[in-house]
Amino acid sequence: MKTKNILLLILIFLSSCATTRENIQKATAYYKIGLSYFYENKIQSAFVEFQKALELNPEDKDALNALGLVYLKFEDFQKARELFIEAVTIDPDFSDAYNNLGVTYTNMGKWSEAVDSFKKALKNPLYKTPENAYYNLGNAYYRLGLIDDAINAYNDAIKRKQDFHLPYYGLALCYNAKGQYGDAASAMTRAIELDPVYKGNKDKTAEDLKEKKLKAKGDEEKDIIDYIEILKY
């Protein structure tokens, strides 16, 4: 009897393992489908697939991170924050999720929390796209008025990816804030040269900025006004 009971337990255990493996495989498939929808900007379809993935594998850190991005699109920052925190709890070295958590905090106006999240993203030496976190870190420092720290962060982003145009826009704002107008103009020129939208066309840049200014508010409006002024240097 004891032998039969042991065999039964083994069979139940093996069956459970097989089911778990099957669920993980299905969850991965749903996640990949959701990701393709997300990149096609079919956000609701992506939302459904990521939910399916998490129903089968609640500890799928990639699906948690992806669903957090969907909630960022929905501008439900509290829910996005919860999902990113859950993802980094599962994997404390998950730099992408820390970076996304930082972006969530920036949308919430919590700049100090954003700085902390971006720094955590950068602790992982295996992070494949640290330039993104450095750029975001620069933005957070700029909002906190820590201009020199912002400049250092933007330069660190450029060191990792020299054709990354966004940090140059950040540098333009920083140098403008410091009264280094020549440096601001040079950074802005370089940003426009590298920007795939403008490809060095300052006139088109100025036109777009004036149009964006009509709809912008708060910090975004102030930045646009500064950019327009920098283009005049």
C-alpha positions as CSV (number, residue, x, y, z in Angstrom):
1,M,0.0,0.0,0.0
2,K,2.8,2.4,0.9
3,T,4.5,1.8,-2.5
4,K,1.2,2.4,-4.3
5,N,0.6,5.6,-2.4
6,I,4.2,6.8,-3.2
7,L,3.7,6.0,-6.9
8,L,0.4,7.9,-6.9
9,L,2.0,10.9,-5.3
10,I,4.8,10.8,-7.9
11,L,2.2,10.6,-10.8
12,I,0.3,13.6,-9.3
13,F,3.5,15.6,-9.0
14,L,4.6,14.8,-12.5
15,S,1.1,15.7,-13.8
16,S,1.2,19.0,-11.9
17,C,4.7,19.8,-13.3
18,A,3.5,19.0,-16.9
19,T,0.5,21.3,-16.5
20,T,2.7,24.1,-15.1
21,R,5.1,23.8,-18.0
22,E,2.1,23.8,-20.4
23,N,0.7,26.9,-18.8
24,I,4.0,28.7,-19.0
25,Q,4.3,27.8,-22.7
26,K,0.8,29.1,-23.4
27,A,1.4,32.2,-21.3
28,T,4.6,32.9,-23.3
29,A,2.6,32.6,-26.5
30,Y,-0.1,35.0,-25.3
31,Y,2.6,37.4,-24.2
32,K,4.3,37.4,-27.6
33,I,1.0,37.9,-29.4
34,G,0.2,40.8,-27.0
35,L,3.6,42.3,-27.7
36,S,3.0,42.3,-31.5
37,Y,-0.4,44.0,-30.9
38,F,1.2,46.6,-28.7
39,Y,3.8,47.5,-31.3
40,E,1.0,47.8,-33.9
41,N,-0.7,50.2,-31.5
42,K,-3.6,47.8,-31.0
43,I,-3.6,48.5,-27.3
44,Q,-6.9,46.9,-26.3
45,S,-6.0,43.7,-28.1
46,A,-2.6,43.7,-26.4
47,F,-4.3,44.3,-23.1
48,V,-6.4,41.1,-23.5
49,E,-3.5,38.9,-24.5
50,F,-1.3,40.1,-21.6
51,Q,-4.2,39.3,-19.2
52,K,-4.5,35.8,-20.7
53,A,-0.8,35.3,-20.1
54,L,-1.0,36.4,-16.5
55,E,-4.0,34.2,-15.8
56,L,-1.9,31.2,-16.8
57,N,1.4,32.4,-15.2
58,P,0.9,35.2,-12.6
59,E,4.6,35.4,-12.1
60,D,5.4,36.2,-15.7
61,K,7.6,39.3,-15.2
62,D,7.6,40.2,-18.9
63,A,3.8,40.1,-19.1
64,L,3.5,42.2,-15.9
65,N,5.9,44.7,-17.4
66,A,4.0,44.8,-20.7
67,L,0.7,45.2,-19.0
68,G,2.1,48.0,-17.0
69,L,3.0,49.7,-20.3
70,V,-0.6,49.3,-21.4
71,Y,-1.8,51.0,-18.3
72,L,0.7,53.8,-19.0
73,K,-1.0,54.2,-22.3
74,F,-4.4,54.3,-20.5
75,E,-2.8,56.9,-18.2
76,D,-3.7,54.8,-15.2
77,F,-0.5,55.5,-13.5
78,Q,-1.3,53.9,-10.1
79,K,-2.1,50.6,-11.7
80,A,1.0,50.8,-13.9
81,R,3.1,51.5,-10.8
82,E,1.7,48.4,-9.1
83,L,2.5,46.1,-12.0
84,F,6.0,47.4,-12.4
85,I,6.7,47.0,-8.7
86,E,5.3,43.4,-8.9
87,A,7.7,42.7,-11.8
88,V,10.8,44.0,-10.0
89,T,9.8,42.1,-6.9
90,I,9.9,38.9,-9.0
91,D,13.2,39.9,-10.6
92,P,15.2,42.6,-8.7
93,D,17.5,43.0,-11.7
94,F,14.7,43.7,-14.2
95,S,16.1,47.1,-15.5
96,D,13.4,47.6,-18.1
97,A,10.7,47.4,-15.4
98,Y,12.6,49.8,-13.1
99,N,13.0,52.2,-16.0
100,N,9.3,52.0,-16.8
101,L,8.5,52.5,-13.1
102,G,10.6,55.7,-13.2
103,V,8.7,56.9,-16.2
104,T,5.4,56.2,-14.3
105,Y,6.7,58.4,-11.4
106,T,7.6,61.2,-13.8
107,N,4.0,61.1,-15.1
108,M,2.9,61.4,-11.5
109,G,5.2,64.3,-10.9
110,K,7.1,62.2,-8.3
111,W,10.6,63.2,-9.5
112,S,12.6,61.9,-6.5
113,E,11.0,58.5,-6.8
114,A,11.7,58.6,-10.5
115,V,15.4,59.3,-9.9
116,D,15.6,56.3,-7.4
117,S,13.9,54.0,-10.0
118,F,16.2,55.0,-12.8
119,K,19.3,54.5,-10.6
120,K,18.1,51.0,-9.8
121,A,17.7,50.3,-13.5
122,L,21.3,51.3,-14.0
123,K,22.7,49.1,-11.3
124,N,22.4,46.0,-13.5
125,P,25.6,45.8,-15.6
126,L,23.7,43.6,-18.1
127,Y,21.1,46.2,-18.9
128,K,21.1,46.3,-22.7
129,T,19.7,49.9,-23.1
130,P,21.1,52.0,-20.3
131,E,21.0,55.1,-22.5
132,N,17.2,55.1,-22.0
133,A,17.5,55.2,-18.2
134,Y,20.3,57.8,-18.3
135,Y,18.2,60.0,-20.5
136,N,15.1,59.7,-18.2
137,L,17.3,60.3,-15.2
138,G,18.5,63.5,-16.8
139,N,14.9,64.6,-17.3
140,A,14.1,63.9,-13.6
141,Y,17.2,65.8,-12.4
142,Y,16.2,68.7,-14.7
143,R,12.8,68.9,-13.2
144,L,14.3,68.9,-9.7
145,G,16.5,71.8,-10.7
146,L,19.7,69.7,-10.4
147,I,21.1,71.0,-13.7
148,D,24.7,69.7,-13.4
149,D,23.4,66.3,-12.5
150,A,21.1,66.4,-15.5
151,I,24.0,67.3,-17.8
152,N,26.0,64.4,-16.5
153,A,23.1,62.0,-17.0
154,Y,22.5,63.2,-20.6
155,N,26.2,62.9,-21.4
156,D,26.2,59.4,-20.0
157,A,23.3,58.5,-22.3
158,I,25.2,59.9,-25.3
159,K,28.3,57.9,-24.3
160,R,26.2,54.7,-24.5
161,K,24.6,55.6,-27.8
162,Q,26.2,58.5,-29.7
163,D,23.4,58.9,-32.3
164,F,20.7,59.2,-29.6
165,H,19.1,62.6,-30.3
166,L,16.9,63.0,-27.2
167,P,19.7,63.7,-24.7
168,Y,20.9,66.6,-26.9
169,Y,17.5,68.2,-26.5
170,G,17.9,67.8,-22.8
171,L,21.4,69.3,-22.9
172,A,20.0,72.3,-24.8
173,L,17.5,73.0,-22.0
174,C,20.2,72.6,-19.3
175,Y,22.7,74.9,-21.0
176,N,20.0,77.4,-21.6
177,A,19.1,77.3,-17.9
178,K,22.7,78.0,-17.0
179,G,22.9,80.9,-19.4
180,Q,25.4,79.1,-21.7
181,Y,23.5,80.1,-24.8
182,G,26.1,79.1,-27.3
183,D,26.3,75.5,-25.8
184,A,22.5,75.4,-25.8
185,A,22.4,76.3,-29.5
186,S,25.1,73.7,-30.4
187,A,23.2,71.0,-28.5
188,M,19.9,71.9,-30.1
189,T,21.5,71.9,-33.6
190,R,23.0,68.4,-32.9
191,A,19.6,67.2,-31.7
192,I,17.9,68.3,-34.8
193,E,20.6,66.8,-37.0
194,L,20.2,63.4,-35.4
195,D,16.4,63.6,-35.0
196,P,14.9,61.2,-37.7
197,V,11.8,63.5,-37.9
198,Y,13.8,66.7,-38.8
199,K,17.1,65.5,-40.2
200,G,18.7,68.9,-39.6
201,N,15.7,71.0,-40.8
202,K,15.5,73.8,-38.3
203,D,12.7,75.6,-40.1
204,K,10.4,72.5,-39.8
205,T,11.5,72.1,-36.2
206,A,10.4,75.7,-35.4
207,E,7.1,75.3,-37.2
208,D,6.3,72.1,-35.3
209,L,7.3,73.6,-31.9
210,K,5.0,76.6,-32.5
211,E,2.1,74.2,-33.4
212,K,2.8,72.1,-30.3
213,K,2.9,75.2,-28.1
214,L,-0.8,75.8,-28.8
215,K,-1.8,72.6,-27.1
216,A,1.0,72.3,-24.4
217,K,0.6,73.1,-20.8
218,G,2.8,73.3,-17.7
219,D,6.4,72.1,-18.0
220,E,5.9,71.0,-21.6
221,E,4.8,74.4,-22.6
222,K,7.8,76.0,-20.8
223,D,10.2,73.6,-22.5
224,I,8.8,74.4,-26.0
225,I,9.1,78.1,-25.3
226,D,12.7,77.6,-24.3
227,Y,13.4,75.5,-27.5
228,I,11.9,78.2,-29.7
229,E,14.2,80.8,-28.0
230,I,17.3,78.5,-28.3
231,L,16.6,78.2,-32.1
232,K,17.1,82.0,-32.3
233,Y,20.6,82.0,-30.9
